[in-house]
């Protein structure tokens, strides 16, 4: 079966109900049905050249590393939910960053959030979510109820991936990008933050004339799983971060700058990187608690801003692991809430499923004592 035929089937056939036989040298592959596509990702159906570990439909199959000494199986993320309801709606981060509206961004976050400013719990650590999902009016679901409602509708491999990611997440160090004009750099920074276990990122005064959507391939959809907050001014952003217990560390090349290798990253810290050409603004330098720099060993005196952000975050993770034993420091309760948050972000259908669960629960009569 050639690729054109495959694409025609994808375009014109309801894949969730597709059943057929494929002839192979006078033998027949047994009938099979493709999985329920409500919780799978369109990215899994993008036609790829041969040799990319996918079959003619683009569904990823199990693949192995090319190591000559040892073949290590790489488990596929066989969820088809990432982009079905993520990219083709108004909730894309491209529009959100361009709109500069925190009201718009808040729609990406499903569990109820704390106020912007407020006392931190858990020994001074900031955690943004309350243990409730508002499902209409004053009726709420707890994180446990959210997970119970969505559990039958998410593939086991996806649920396991969520658990592993949450297990390595932290809010104790966050990333702030100030005035970046190249959204490709913003995308790359987001991707590094997600990969290294950072959950919170902040964007200050982005150029709204540019379209972030054009660089989604750089972030690989990482922004769907991050908590993104937009700010109109550096002062507003820093004031809120300080109220949450963060110290502000701006990246700056100067005699007063501290090497990142001499910093104690176990302290809650907001890492600030600045504009590609102008660097950190004067206002940010004045409002920050300290300036830090990455020691340079070559002829050039700076890194690309997204590369610098990646180096800073990677070192912060390593330093925290040495001092604390782990970068992640979420409590079991916080981990469950964040797991519920990920499950709700999984697809648009997740929200309606949670509402249906609440409706059924309300209709179930209470047992008599």
Order of alpha helices (4+ residues) and beta strands (2+ residues): alpha-beta-beta-beta-beta-beta-beta-alpha-alpha-beta-beta-alpha-alpha-beta-alpha-beta-alpha-beta-alpha-beta-beta-beta-alpha-beta-alpha-alpha-alpha
